[in-house]
Amino acid sequence: MSALPESFPGLLPRDDAPLQCQTARAPDYYGLGVRLGIYFAWANAYVANTLLPSEIAGAADTNNIFLLVILISMIKCSGVRMLVDIDGLILMHLSSGFLFGTLSLWGYRTRQYVDNGPAGIRFFGGFGTHSRLIVCVAVSVYGLWYWMYGVTGGLVHMGSREERDELEVNPPNSDECSTLYTFMFAKVRADGGIRIFYIIVCMGCTIYYGLMLLASSIAGWARARRMIQLYKEKRWAESSRLRFVTGFKYRELQVLFKWLRWLNLAFLIYSMLLVEFSLNFNHVSAVLGGPNENELHLPAQLLPLLIGTFGFVRTCYLLFESWRSPEDIDPSLSAPPTPLTSRTMHPRDMLLLFSPAMARRSTVSHDPEEIDETAKRRGRSVRYLVAWLPWLSLLESFQDHPRPDKEKRVSGRSDGSESPPWAAKSDGRQVSRYEDDREEAVRQSAPRRSESPDGELAGYRRETV
């Protein structure tokens, strides 16, 4: 009987242990500490975007840094054949959570426009906006390469001969680990039909962010000319900050924010499920957690975990303080303190602890049709184009008055001759000569704004924010 197993190896009892696959750098790329830190950073950004405007900038910078680190890792490790296909898949899923769930270039998924109206765009358009734009463009381009070439052989596959020869994986992965799976409400092959969907998404993101990057060159040109002009005129105390315009009305901004806050929350939850299910489908159990299956004590996982956790705890604490006693905190310029009549928490207000947004706050009412004066004179298509690309609002053609032929139809006579200035209609009523003279006197007494000497770019104003 002892020689039977040697003669007939198929009669040996099979190993019922579950299949385990691993990569050499998985704990460093997306270990438990790394994933938890990213999840807390997402939660931090969501709470700040929807409830606490004073923390929007800090949360956006934290998420942008996380995404930049992921981007550098993917590009560098792909070039040296260190990144395995499952590593790239998980990192791409994490990147999508940043792009579609937390990061906002012009703040439309934040409550700045709900609190400040169309003027809330003044909090965006600086260094943070353009740094996030560059990172989003790079992630979109890499994602397009990954789904077109990385999944089909551009990266090392788990269980392949190349992995066994070049990467230090102990014990080596079996051939069953070579098939890559992902999650789309079911277990699907990453190199199957879902790959076409992701290629289309990445291609759309590349075009979307690429056009924004091209339009942003207008801001660089306008900022440089503004700085040169201030230098020549020796106006050292004035800011060269540009004034952007959004084409949305206040009512449209409200609707957009209400939809985006729920869609963002749903996508963040889906992104977490996407990452965790993909790890389980590919049997990468070494990074799923457990008493002996994590390395949270190492800096590679402990650092992102602490950054994400403490950032989220701080935001929640400030949110609680802003509701309980806003005079005790020192918010930024974007959220001026609102004094309360009482600093004592009454029993009837205990439910507000779980829903701070329901607290009564003194807010400024806005007209639903409120819109920037320069955008008011434009058609809907132009307004929406400027809302997508606010850099276009810096062009002199957008700052100018409506076209002469349109003015002629409004203020001209039936014979085609021009009417006197005082006879022009304003908002459907006839303006008298006396009212026109009075308005002209007010305009002459008001201080005149300096105009651009080249006549091509405009749209800047003095800002101290």
C-alpha positions in Angstrom: 0.0 0.0 0.0 2.9 2.3 0.6 3.9 2.1 -3.1 0.5 2.9 -4.4 0.7 6.7 -4.1 4.0 6.7 -5.9 2.7 4.6 -8.7 -0.7 6.5 -8.9 -0.1 10.1 -7.8 -3.7 11.0 -8.9 -5.0 9.0 -6.0 -3.3 11.3 -3.5 -5.7 13.4 -1.5 -5.9 16.9 -2.9 -4.9 20.0 -0.9 -8.0 21.8 0.2 -6.1 24.9 1.2 -7.5 28.1 -0.6 -5.6 29.5 -3.5 -3.2 32.3 -2.5 -1.6 34.7 -4.9 0.8 37.5 -4.1 3.1 40.1 -5.5 6.5 41.3 -4.3 5.4 44.9 -3.7 1.7 44.5 -2.8 2.0 45.7 0.8 3.9 48.8 -0.3 1.4 49.6 -3.1 -2.0 48.9 -1.4 -1.4 47.3 1.9 -4.1 47.5 4.6 -2.6 50.6 6.1 -2.3 52.3 2.7 -5.9 51.5 1.7 -7.3 52.6 5.1 -5.4 55.8 4.8 -6.8 56.5 1.4 -10.3 55.6 2.5 -10.1 58.0 5.4 -8.7 60.7 3.0 -11.8 60.2 0.8 -14.1 60.5 3.8 -12.2 63.6 4.9 -12.7 65.3 1.5 -16.3 64.3 1.3 -17.2 65.8 4.7 -15.2 69.0 3.9 -16.8 69.4 0.5 -20.3 69.0 1.7 -20.3 70.4 5.2 -17.2 72.3 6.2 -15.9 74.8 3.6 -13.0 75.9 5.7 -11.3 72.5 5.3 -11.9 72.1 1.5 -8.4 73.3 0.5 -6.6 71.1 3.0 -8.6 68.0 2.1 -8.1 68.6 -1.6 -4.3 69.0 -1.1 -4.1 65.7 0.9 -6.1 63.8 -1.8 -4.0 65.3 -4.5 -0.8 64.2 -2.8 -2.1 60.7 -2.4 -3.0 60.6 -6.1 0.4 62.0 -7.1 2.2 59.3 -5.1 0.1 56.6 -6.8 0.9 58.1 -10.2 4.6 58.2 -9.6 4.6 54.6 -8.4 2.7 53.4 -11.4 4.8 55.2 -14.0 8.2 54.4 -12.4 7.5 50.7 -11.6 5.9 50.1 -15.0 9.1 51.4 -16.7 11.4 49.0 -14.7 9.0 46.0 -15.0 8.3 45.9 -11.3 4.6 46.5 -11.5 2.4 43.4 -11.8 -0.9 43.6 -13.6 -2.9 43.1 -10.4 -0.9 45.9 -8.8 -1.8 48.3 -11.7 -5.4 47.2 -11.5 -5.8 48.1 -7.8 -3.9 51.3 -8.1 -6.1 52.4 -11.1 -9.2 51.6 -9.1 -7.9 53.7 -6.2 -7.1 56.5 -8.7 -10.6 56.5 -10.0 -11.9 57.1 -6.5 -9.9 60.3 -6.3 -10.8 61.5 -9.8 -14.6 60.9 -9.7 -15.2 61.1 -5.9 -13.2 63.8 -4.2 -11.0 66.0 -6.4 -12.7 69.1 -7.8 -11.0 71.5 -10.2 -13.4 74.4 -10.0 -15.3 73.3 -6.9 -18.6 72.3 -8.4 -18.8 69.4 -6.0 -18.2 71.6 -3.0 -20.6 73.9 -1.1 -18.7 77.0 -1.9 -21.2 78.0 -4.6 -24.2 77.2 -2.4 -22.8 79.6 0.3 -21.4 82.3 -1.9 -23.3 82.1 -5.1 -21.5 82.4 -8.5 -18.8 84.5 -6.7 -17.6 81.2 -5.0 -15.4 80.7 -8.0 -12.9 83.1 -6.4 -11.7 80.3 -4.1 -10.5 78.3 -7.2 -8.3 78.9 -10.2 -5.0 79.2 -8.3 -2.1 76.8 -7.8 -4.2 74.0 -6.4 -6.6 73.9 -9.3 -3.8 73.7 -11.9 -1.8 71.1 -9.9 -4.8 68.9 -9.6 -5.5 69.3 -13.3 -2.0 68.2 -14.3 -2.2 65.1 -12.0 -5.6 64.2 -13.5 -4.3 64.5 -17.0 -1.3 62.2 -16.2 -3.5 59.6 -14.5 -5.9 59.6 -17.4 -3.1 59.1 -19.9 -1.6 56.3 -17.9 -5.0 54.7 -17.4 -5.5 54.7 -21.2 -2.1 52.9 -21.6 -2.9 50.4 -18.9 -6.2 49.3 -20.3 -4.9 49.2 -23.9 -1.5 47.5 -23.3 -0.8 46.9 -19.7 -3.6 44.3 -19.2 -2.7 42.5 -22.4 1.0 42.0 -21.8 2.5 45.4 -21.1 2.9 44.4 -17.5 4.1 41.3 -15.8 1.4 38.7 -15.1 1.1 36.8 -11.8 2.1 33.2 -12.1 4.0 33.8 -15.4 7.5 32.7 -16.1 8.7 36.3 -16.2 7.5 36.8 -12.6 9.2 33.7 -11.4 12.5 34.6 -13.0 12.7 38.4 -12.3 10.5 39.1 -9.3 11.1 37.8 -5.8 7.9 36.0 -4.9 8.1 33.3 -2.2 6.4 31.0 -2.5 5.9 31.3 -6.3 2.4 31.9 -7.6 0.7 29.0 -9.4 -0.6 29.2 -13.0 -4.1 29.8 -11.7 -3.1 33.3 -10.6 -2.4 34.4 -14.1 -6.0 35.2 -14.9 -6.8 38.8 -13.8 -10.3 39.5 -12.5 -12.1 42.7 -11.5 -15.5 43.7 -10.1 -18.4 45.2 -12.1 -21.2 44.1 -9.8 -20.0 40.6 -10.7 -16.7 38.7 -11.1 -15.4 39.6 -14.6 -12.2 39.1 -16.5 -10.2 42.3 -16.7 -9.0 41.5 -20.2 -12.6 40.9 -21.4 -15.4 43.2 -22.5 -15.0 45.4 -19.4 -11.6 46.5 -20.8 -13.4 48.3 -23.7 -15.5 50.2 -21.2 -12.5 51.3 -19.3 -10.7 52.3 -22.5 -13.6 54.5 -23.5 -13.7 56.1 -20.0 -10.0 56.8 -19.9 -10.1 58.2 -23.4 -13.0 60.5 -22.5 -11.1 61.7 -19.4 -7.9 62.3 -21.4 -9.9 64.5 -23.9 -11.8 66.2 -21.1 -8.8 67.1 -18.9 -6.6 67.7 -22.0 -8.8 70.4 -23.3 -8.9 72.0 -19.9 -5.1 71.9 -19.8 -4.9 73.7 -23.1 -7.4 76.3 -22.0 -5.4 76.9 -18.8 -2.6 78.3 -20.9 -4.8 81.4 -21.2 -4.5 81.9 -17.4 -0.7 81.6 -17.5 -0.4 84.1 -20.3 -2.8 86.6 -18.6 -1.1 86.2 -15.2 2.4 86.8 -16.8 1.2 90.0 -18.6 -0.5 91.2 -15.5 2.6 90.8 -13.4 4.7 92.5 -16.1 2.3 95.4 -16.2 2.3 95.8 -12.4 6.1 95.7 -12.4 6.4 98.4 -15.1 3.9 100.6 -13.3 5.6 99.9 -9.9 2.3 98.9 -8.3 3.9 96.5 -5.9 1.0 96.3 -3.4 -1.5 95.1 -6.0 -2.2 91.4 -6.6 -1.9 89.7 -9.9 -4.6 87.2 -9.1 -7.0 86.7 -12.0 -10.8 87.0 -11.8 -12.6 84.0 -13.3 -16.3 83.7 -14.1 -18.6 80.7 -14.0 -21.4 80.5 -16.5 -23.9 78.8 -14.2 -26.7 80.5 -12.5 -27.2 80.1 -8.7 -30.2 77.8 -9.3 -28.1 75.6 -11.6 -25.2 75.5 -9.0 -27.6 74.4 -6.3 -29.0 71.5 -8.5 -25.5 70.5 -9.5 -24.3 70.3 -5.9 -27.3 68.4 -4.7 -26.8 65.7 -7.4 -23.0 65.6 -7.1 -22.9 65.1 -3.3 -25.0 61.9 -3.6 -23.3 60.6 -6.7 -19.9 61.2 -5.1 -20.9 59.3 -2.0 -22.2 56.4 -4.1 -19.0 56.3 -6.2 -16.7 56.4 -3.2 -18.6 53.4 -1.6 -18.4 51.6 -5.0 -14.7 52.3 -5.3 -14.0 50.7 -1.9 -16.0 47.7 -2.9 -14.2 47.6 -6.3 -10.8 47.5 -4.6 -11.7 44.9 -1.9 -13.6 42.6 -4.3 -10.8 42.7 -6.9 -8.3 41.7 -4.2 -10.6 38.8 -3.1 -11.3 37.7 -6.7 -7.5 37.5 -7.4 -6.8 35.7 -4.1 -4.4 38.4 -2.9 -5.1 37.5 0.7 -1.8 38.7 2.2 -3.0 42.4 2.2 -6.5 41.8 3.4 -5.7 42.1 7.0 -5.5 39.7 9.9 -3.3 39.2 13.0 -0.4 37.8 11.0 -1.2 39.1 7.5 -0.4 42.8 7.8 2.6 45.1 8.3 0.9 48.1 9.8 3.9 48.8 12.0 6.1 49.6 9.0 6.4 53.2 7.8 5.2 52.4 4.3 1.7 51.6 5.7 1.7 53.4 9.0 2.4 56.8 7.4 -0.6 57.0 5.0 -2.8 55.4 7.7 -2.0 58.1 10.2 -2.3 60.9 7.7 -5.7 59.8 6.5 -7.0 59.0 9.9 -5.9 62.1 11.7 -7.1 64.3 8.8 -10.5 62.8 9.0 -10.7 63.0 12.8 -9.6 66.7 12.7 -12.3 67.5 10.1 -15.0 65.8 12.1 -13.9 67.6 15.3 -13.9 71.0 13.5 -17.3 70.2 12.1 -18.6 69.5 15.6 -17.0 72.7 17.0 -18.4 74.8 14.2 -21.9 73.6 15.2 -21.5 73.8 19.0 -19.4 76.9 19.4 -18.0 78.4 16.2 -16.5 81.3 18.1 -14.0 78.9 19.7 -12.3 78.0 16.4 -10.4 80.1 13.9 -11.7 79.2 10.4 -10.2 80.4 7.2 -11.5 83.2 5.1 -13.9 80.9 3.2 -15.9 80.3 6.3 -16.4 83.3 8.5 -17.5 82.5 12.1 -21.2 82.7 12.8 -21.8 83.5 16.5 -24.6 81.5 18.2 -26.9 82.9 20.8 -26.1 80.1 23.3 -23.1 77.8 23.8 -25.0 75.3 25.8 -26.2 72.1 24.1 -29.9 71.7 24.8 -31.4 68.2 24.9 -33.7 69.1 22.0 -30.6 69.8 19.9 -28.9 66.4 20.5 -30.0 65.1 17.1 -28.0 67.9 15.4 -24.9 66.1 16.6 -25.6 63.4 13.9 -26.7 65.9 11.3 -24.8 69.2 11.7 -26.1 70.5 8.4 -29.6 70.8 10.0 -28.4 73.4 12.5 -29.8 76.9 12.1 -27.2 79.2 10.7 -27.4 82.8 9.4 -27.0 82.5 5.7 -27.1 85.0 2.9 -30.0 84.5 0.5 -29.3 84.4 -3.2 -31.6 85.0 -6.1 -32.1 81.7 -8.1 -31.3 83.6 -11.3 -28.1 85.3 -9.8 -25.3 85.1 -12.3 -22.1 87.0 -13.1 -22.7 90.2 -15.0 -20.4 89.2 -17.8 -22.0 85.8 -18.2 -25.6 87.3 -18.1 -25.2 88.7 -21.6 -24.3 85.4 -23.1 -26.3 82.6 -24.5 -26.8 79.3 -22.8 -24.2 77.4 -24.9 -21.6 80.0 -24.2 -22.4 80.1 -20.5 -22.0 76.3 -20.2 -18.8 76.4 -22.2 -17.4 79.0 -19.8 -18.7 77.0 -16.8 -16.6 74.0 -18.1 -13.6 76.1 -19.1 -13.6 79.2 -16.8 -10.3 80.2 -18.3 -12.2 81.4 -21.4 -13.8 84.2 -19.2 -10.3 85.9 -19.3 -10.6 86.6 -23.0 -11.5 90.1 -24.0 -14.1 88.8 -26.4 -16.0 87.4 -23.4 -15.6 90.5 -21.3 -16.9 92.8 -24.1 -20.5 93.9 -24.6 -22.8 91.9 -26.9 -22.2 92.0 -30.6 -23.0 95.3 -32.4 -25.7 93.7 -34.6 -27.5 92.6 -31.5 -27.3 96.0 -29.9 -28.5 97.5 -33.1 -31.6 95.4 -33.0 -32.3 96.4 -29.4 -31.5 100.1 -29.5 -31.8 101.0 -33.2 -34.7 102.5 -35.0 -36.8 100.7 -37.6 -35.0 102.5 -40.4 -31.6 101.2 -39.3 -30.2 104.4 -37.8 -28.9 104.6 -34.3 -31.1 105.9 -31.6 -29.7 108.4 -29.0 -28.1 106.8 -26.0 -30.9 108.0 -23.7 -33.5 106.3 -25.8 -32.1 102.8 -25.3 -34.3 100.3 -23.5 -33.2 98.7 -20.3 -35.0 95.6 -19.0 -38.0 96.2 -21.1 -38.6 99.9 -20.2 -37.8 103.2 -21.9 -35.0 105.2 -20.3 -35.4 108.9 -20.3 -32.8 111.5 -21.1 -32.7 112.6 -17.5 -32.0 109.1 -16.2 -29.3 108.6 -18.8 -27.6 111.9 -17.9 -27.8 110.9 -14.2 -26.2 107.5 -14.8 -23.5 109.1 -16.9 -22.7 111.4 -14.1 -22.4 108.5 -11.6 -20.1 106.7 -14.0 -17.9 109.7 -14.4 -17.6 110.2 -10.6 -16.8 106.5 -10.0 -13.1 105.5 -10.1 -12.2 104.0 -13.4 -10.7 100.6 -13.6 -7.4 100.1 -15.4 -7.7 98.2 -18.6 -5.3 95.9 -20.3 -3.0 97.8 -22.6 -2.9 95.0 -25.3 -6.6 94.7 -25.6 -6.5 91.0 -25.9 -6.7 89.5 -22.4 -8.6 90.9 -19.4 -10.5 89.6 -16.4 -8.2 90.3 -13.5 -9.1 92.3 -10.4 -7.6 93.3 -7.1 -7.9 90.5 -4.7 -6.6 90.0 -1.1 -8.2 86.6 -0.5 
